[in-house]
Amino acid sequence: MTKQSSEKAIFAGGCFWCMVEPFDEQPGIEQVVSGYTGGDKPNPTYEEVCTNTTGHREAVEITYNPTIFPYQKLLDIFWQQIDPTDPGGQFHDRGESYKTAIYYTNDEQKSLAEQSKQDLENSGKFSEPIVTDILPAKPFYPAEEQHQDYYKKQSFHYQMYKKGSGRADFIKRNWGKHYSKEELKERLTPIQYHVTQENGTERPFDNEYWRNEEEGVYVDIVSGEPLFSTTDQYDAGCGWPSFTKPLNRNRIAEKLDTSHGMRRVEVRSDEADSHLGHVFDDGPIDKGGMRYCINSAALRFIPKHKLKEEGLEEYLALFE
């Protein structure tokens, strides 16, 4: 192996609460820490950084295995979380501490970051110039404990903040995939359309994947985003594919469903907003106790030997 098993990546993307979730739980990501970097004051506090006088910016330090999840993919995720044309902060957070930056730790990261910035500029996606800084890494200081994994610890407040700040809508508007009903009716089978777009349910014990035993990953039939793995699939006896957890909780949205006179928790894909199924709390206790009961018609299965071909080679690590 020519690369060390773990490397560090440091990104400033405005409020660091919002920069943990997108990277967390990805294959090959070992740790995501919120903190401060870019200034000269050692061990700054949150209150000090917020004064915009320390030179520090809120940032995240990501420890990752580049042989599983390469730096280029981290850059792709980074750009899709920010407004790279804003020189004065991010969304309603203003000032030096909220400005965006990529802090490179070696020459390879610098080269890749500069190329990705140029590619984004050349794409014409934004009419304004791309102003995100690319800077050499300086000492990184972890933030106080209450700021670590904030999206998990304070989930409701975090979602309200991400929405209220304007970040969530900006991401969906600029990076989300949008599909017309006409396009989907042409591309999907009747049952796929009924399930994903009309909140339908396919018949139990009479669907494609309920007893699948081949190793692989399931993606959203509409968008192709990876959602579930056979490493978490089990036979719940219900006649639909069942999983103890999603591949990445950030790609799943859960909503209260009171249809048909019942109170259930609906599961939808975050990117395409496809109806997938429901989640129940009667799953295996030793696996967390949850059962994600998902319609086969909402999924496309990619067997293990085709993951690289489909650009999902990082998920091969699940089967090693």
C-alpha positions as CSV (number, residue, x, y, z in Angstrom):
1,M,0.0,0.0,0.0
2,T,1.5,3.3,-1.1
3,K,-0.6,5.5,1.2
4,Q,-0.8,5.5,4.9
5,S,-4.0,3.9,6.2
6,S,-5.4,7.2,7.6
7,E,-5.1,10.8,6.6
8,K,-6.6,14.1,7.7
9,A,-8.8,16.5,5.7
10,I,-9.8,19.9,7.1
11,F,-12.7,21.9,5.8
12,A,-14.3,25.2,6.9
13,G,-17.9,25.5,5.7
14,G,-19.6,27.9,8.0
15,C,-21.3,26.6,11.1
16,F,-19.4,23.4,12.0
17,W,-22.6,21.7,13.2
18,C,-23.7,21.4,9.6
19,M,-20.3,20.1,8.4
20,V,-20.2,16.9,10.4
21,E,-23.4,15.2,9.2
22,P,-22.5,15.0,5.5
23,F,-19.3,13.2,6.1
24,D,-20.2,11.1,9.1
25,E,-21.0,7.4,8.6
26,Q,-19.5,7.2,5.2
27,P,-17.3,4.1,4.5
28,G,-13.7,4.8,5.3
29,I,-14.5,7.9,7.5
30,E,-13.0,7.1,10.9
31,Q,-13.8,10.3,12.7
32,V,-15.2,13.8,12.2
33,V,-14.3,16.4,14.8
34,S,-15.7,20.0,15.0
35,G,-13.1,22.6,15.9
36,Y,-11.2,25.8,15.1
37,T,-8.3,26.5,12.8
38,G,-6.6,29.1,10.7
39,G,-5.7,31.6,13.4
40,D,-2.8,31.9,15.8
41,K,-4.4,31.9,19.2
42,P,-3.9,28.5,20.9
43,N,-6.9,26.6,22.3
44,P,-9.5,29.2,21.5
45,T,-13.0,28.9,23.0
46,Y,-16.3,29.1,21.0
47,E,-17.0,32.5,22.5
48,E,-13.6,33.8,21.4
49,V,-13.9,32.5,17.9
50,C,-17.3,34.0,17.5
51,T,-15.9,37.5,18.1
52,N,-14.2,37.1,14.7
53,T,-10.9,38.5,16.2
54,T,-8.9,35.3,16.6
55,G,-8.4,34.5,12.9
56,H,-9.8,31.1,13.4
57,R,-12.7,29.6,11.5
58,E,-15.2,27.0,12.5
59,A,-14.1,23.8,10.7
60,V,-14.1,20.0,10.8
61,E,-11.2,17.7,10.8
62,I,-11.9,14.4,9.1
63,T,-9.8,11.3,9.7
64,Y,-10.3,9.0,6.7
65,N,-8.8,6.0,4.9
66,P,-7.9,7.2,1.3
67,T,-7.8,3.7,-0.1
68,I,-11.6,3.4,0.8
69,F,-12.8,7.0,0.5
70,P,-10.5,9.1,-1.6
71,Y,-9.9,12.8,-1.0
72,Q,-11.6,13.8,-4.3
73,K,-14.9,12.3,-2.9
74,L,-14.5,14.4,0.3
75,L,-14.1,17.5,-1.9
76,D,-17.2,16.6,-3.9
77,I,-19.2,16.4,-0.6
78,F,-17.7,19.6,0.7
79,W,-18.7,21.7,-2.3
80,Q,-22.3,20.5,-2.0
81,Q,-22.7,21.8,1.6
82,I,-21.8,25.4,1.1
83,D,-22.4,28.6,-0.9
84,P,-18.9,28.9,-2.5
85,T,-19.7,32.4,-3.8
86,D,-20.2,34.0,-0.4
87,P,-17.1,36.0,0.7
88,G,-18.4,37.1,4.1
89,G,-19.6,33.9,5.8
90,Q,-22.3,31.3,5.2
91,F,-26.0,31.9,5.1
92,H,-27.1,33.9,8.1
93,D,-23.7,33.4,9.9
94,R,-21.5,36.3,9.1
95,G,-17.9,37.1,9.7
96,E,-14.4,35.7,9.4
97,S,-15.1,32.6,11.6
98,Y,-17.8,31.5,9.1
99,K,-15.9,31.9,5.9
100,T,-15.3,28.8,3.8
101,A,-11.9,27.2,3.2
102,I,-10.1,24.0,2.3
103,Y,-7.0,23.5,4.4
104,Y,-4.6,21.2,2.7
105,T,-2.2,19.0,4.6
106,N,0.0,18.0,1.7
107,D,0.8,18.9,-1.9
108,E,-1.5,16.2,-3.3
109,Q,-4.5,17.7,-1.4
110,K,-3.5,21.2,-2.5
111,S,-3.5,20.1,-6.2
112,L,-6.8,18.2,-6.0
113,A,-8.4,21.1,-4.1
114,E,-7.3,23.7,-6.6
115,Q,-8.4,21.5,-9.5
116,S,-11.8,20.9,-8.0
117,K,-12.3,24.6,-7.4
118,Q,-11.4,25.3,-11.0
119,D,-13.8,22.6,-12.2
120,L,-16.6,24.1,-10.2
121,E,-15.8,27.6,-11.6
122,N,-15.7,26.2,-15.2
123,S,-19.0,24.3,-14.8
124,G,-21.0,27.5,-14.8
125,K,-23.2,26.2,-12.0
126,F,-22.8,29.6,-10.2
127,S,-22.9,33.0,-11.9
128,E,-20.7,34.6,-9.2
129,P,-17.0,33.8,-8.7
130,I,-16.0,30.8,-6.5
131,V,-14.3,32.5,-3.5
132,T,-13.6,29.6,-1.1
133,D,-10.0,29.9,0.1
134,I,-7.5,27.1,-0.3
135,L,-4.9,27.4,2.4
136,P,-2.2,25.4,4.1
137,A,-3.3,23.6,7.2
138,K,-2.6,25.2,10.6
139,P,-3.0,23.7,14.1
140,F,-6.6,22.4,14.6
141,Y,-8.2,22.8,18.0
142,P,-11.2,20.6,18.8
143,A,-14.3,22.5,19.9
144,E,-16.0,22.0,23.3
145,E,-17.8,18.7,23.8
146,Q,-21.3,20.1,23.4
147,H,-20.4,21.0,19.8
148,Q,-19.3,17.5,18.8
149,D,-21.8,15.4,16.9
150,Y,-24.4,18.2,17.4
151,Y,-26.6,16.8,14.7
152,K,-27.1,13.6,16.8
153,K,-27.2,15.1,20.3
154,Q,-29.6,17.9,19.4
155,S,-31.3,16.5,16.3
156,F,-34.5,18.7,16.4
157,H,-32.7,21.9,17.0
158,Y,-30.0,21.1,14.4
159,Q,-32.6,20.4,11.7
160,M,-34.4,23.7,12.6
161,Y,-31.2,25.6,12.5
162,K,-30.1,24.1,9.2
163,K,-33.5,24.9,7.7
164,G,-33.8,28.4,9.3
165,S,-30.3,29.5,8.3
166,G,-31.1,28.9,4.6
167,R,-28.5,26.2,4.2
168,A,-30.9,23.3,3.6
169,D,-32.9,25.1,0.9
170,F,-29.8,26.3,-0.8
171,I,-28.4,22.7,-1.0
172,K,-31.7,21.3,-2.3
173,R,-32.0,24.1,-4.8
174,N,-28.5,23.9,-6.2
175,W,-27.5,20.3,-5.7
176,G,-30.7,18.3,-5.4
177,K,-32.0,16.2,-8.2
178,H,-35.4,17.2,-9.7
179,Y,-37.6,14.9,-11.7
180,S,-40.8,15.6,-13.5
181,K,-43.8,13.2,-13.2
182,E,-43.6,12.6,-16.9
183,E,-40.0,11.6,-16.8
184,L,-40.5,9.2,-13.9
185,K,-43.6,7.6,-15.5
186,E,-41.5,6.9,-18.5
187,R,-38.5,5.6,-16.6
188,L,-40.1,3.6,-13.8
189,T,-42.4,0.6,-14.0
190,P,-46.0,1.1,-12.8
191,I,-45.3,-0.5,-9.4
192,Q,-42.0,1.5,-8.9
193,Y,-43.8,4.7,-9.7
194,H,-46.8,3.8,-7.4
195,V,-44.5,3.0,-4.5
196,T,-42.0,5.9,-4.8
197,Q,-44.3,8.7,-6.0
198,E,-47.7,7.7,-4.6
199,N,-46.7,6.2,-1.3
200,G,-47.8,2.8,-2.4
201,T,-47.0,-0.6,-1.0
202,E,-46.1,-3.7,-3.0
203,R,-47.4,-7.2,-2.1
204,P,-45.5,-9.1,0.6
205,F,-43.7,-12.3,-0.4
206,D,-44.2,-11.3,-4.0
207,N,-41.4,-8.8,-4.7
208,E,-37.9,-8.8,-6.0
209,Y,-35.6,-8.6,-3.0
210,W,-37.5,-10.0,0.1
211,R,-35.4,-13.2,0.1
212,N,-32.3,-11.9,-1.7
213,E,-29.2,-13.7,-0.5
214,E,-26.5,-12.2,-2.8
215,E,-24.1,-9.6,-1.2
216,G,-24.4,-6.1,-2.4
217,V,-25.9,-2.6,-1.9
218,Y,-29.4,-1.2,-2.6
219,V,-29.7,2.2,-4.1
220,D,-32.8,4.5,-4.6
221,I,-34.5,3.4,-7.9
222,V,-35.0,7.1,-8.7
223,S,-31.7,8.9,-7.8
224,G,-29.2,6.0,-7.4
225,E,-28.2,7.2,-3.9
226,P,-26.9,4.3,-1.8
227,L,-29.4,3.4,1.0
228,F,-29.1,-0.1,2.4
229,S,-26.6,-3.0,2.4
230,T,-27.1,-6.8,2.6
231,T,-24.8,-6.7,5.6
232,D,-27.7,-5.2,7.5
233,Q,-30.5,-7.2,5.8
234,Y,-32.3,-10.0,7.7
235,D,-35.4,-12.1,7.3
236,A,-38.1,-10.5,9.5
237,G,-40.8,-12.9,8.2
238,C,-42.8,-10.0,6.9
239,G,-42.3,-10.6,3.2
240,W,-40.5,-7.4,2.4
241,P,-36.7,-6.6,2.5
242,S,-35.9,-5.7,6.1
243,F,-32.8,-4.0,7.4
244,T,-31.5,-3.2,10.9
245,K,-30.2,0.2,9.8
246,P,-29.6,2.3,6.6
247,L,-26.1,2.7,5.1
248,N,-26.1,6.3,6.1
249,R,-28.8,7.9,8.3
250,N,-28.2,11.2,6.6
251,R,-29.7,9.8,3.4
252,I,-32.9,8.8,5.1
253,A,-35.8,11.1,6.2
254,E,-38.3,9.8,8.7
255,K,-41.8,11.3,8.9
256,L,-45.0,10.5,10.9
257,D,-47.5,8.7,8.8
258,T,-51.1,8.6,10.0
259,S,-52.7,7.2,6.9
260,H,-55.0,4.2,7.0
261,G,-55.9,5.0,10.6
262,M,-52.4,4.0,11.9
263,R,-49.5,5.9,13.4
264,R,-46.3,4.7,11.7
265,V,-43.0,6.3,10.8
266,E,-42.5,6.6,7.1
267,V,-39.0,6.2,5.5
268,R,-38.2,8.4,2.5
269,S,-34.9,8.9,0.7
270,D,-33.4,12.4,1.4
271,E,-32.2,13.3,-2.1
272,A,-35.0,12.1,-4.4
273,D,-37.8,12.2,-1.7
274,S,-38.9,8.7,-2.7
275,H,-41.3,6.8,-0.5
276,L,-39.3,3.7,0.6
277,G,-41.4,2.0,3.4
278,H,-41.6,2.3,7.2
279,V,-39.4,1.8,10.2
280,F,-40.6,-0.2,13.3
281,D,-39.0,-0.8,16.7
282,D,-39.4,-4.6,16.6
283,G,-36.1,-5.4,15.1
284,P,-33.2,-7.5,16.5
285,I,-32.3,-6.1,19.9
286,D,-28.6,-6.8,19.5
287,K,-28.6,-4.8,16.3
288,G,-30.3,-1.7,17.8
289,G,-33.9,-2.9,17.8
290,M,-35.0,-1.2,14.6
291,R,-36.6,-2.8,11.5
292,Y,-36.5,-0.8,8.3
293,C,-39.3,-2.5,6.2
294,I,-38.6,-1.4,2.6
295,N,-40.4,-1.9,-0.7
296,S,-38.3,-3.8,-3.3
297,A,-39.8,-1.5,-5.9
298,A,-38.2,1.5,-4.4
299,L,-34.7,-0.1,-4.7
300,R,-32.2,-1.2,-7.3
301,F,-29.8,-3.9,-6.2
302,I,-26.1,-3.6,-7.1
303,P,-24.2,-6.9,-6.4
304,K,-20.8,-6.7,-4.8
305,H,-18.9,-7.6,-7.9
306,K,-20.5,-4.6,-9.8
307,L,-19.9,-1.9,-7.1
308,K,-16.7,-0.6,-8.6
309,E,-18.3,-0.5,-12.1
310,E,-21.1,1.6,-10.6
311,G,-18.7,4.1,-8.9
312,L,-19.5,2.8,-5.5
313,E,-16.2,1.0,-4.8
314,E,-15.9,2.5,-1.3
315,Y,-18.7,0.1,-0.2
316,L,-16.6,-2.9,-1.0
317,A,-15.1,-2.4,2.4
318,L,-18.4,-3.6,4.0
319,F,-17.8,-7.1,2.7
320,E,-14.2,-7.5,3.6
